[in-house]
């Protein structure tokens, strides 16, 4: 990173306000929930196609496939709640 880029980055970090952080967390929350909803819709409406696609590469039973995706969605949702929603709520309470 050049000196000029480092200076610009440092100035941006110093100029970040609570409002900017709140906006970033809101958009991050929206973006992550859209990903979660697309994942859910793909498994709900195109389950057989997604299963056939994955079964080309991995030998999975339908039960294992469903359990892996269910667990993956649960972990992703917990991550979104802990890393986006909880800090957003804390900022909203604090301001």
QUIQUISUL-V755872 format. One record per run of one state. SS is the DSSP state (H for helix, E for strand, C for the rest). FROM is the first residue (numbers start at 0). LEN is the number of residues. Records with the same first field share a line. If there is no record, write none. Layout:
SS=FROM-LEN, FROM-LEN
//
This chain:
C=0-2, 15-2, 45-1, 55-6, 94-1
H=2-13, 17-28, 46-9, 61-33
//
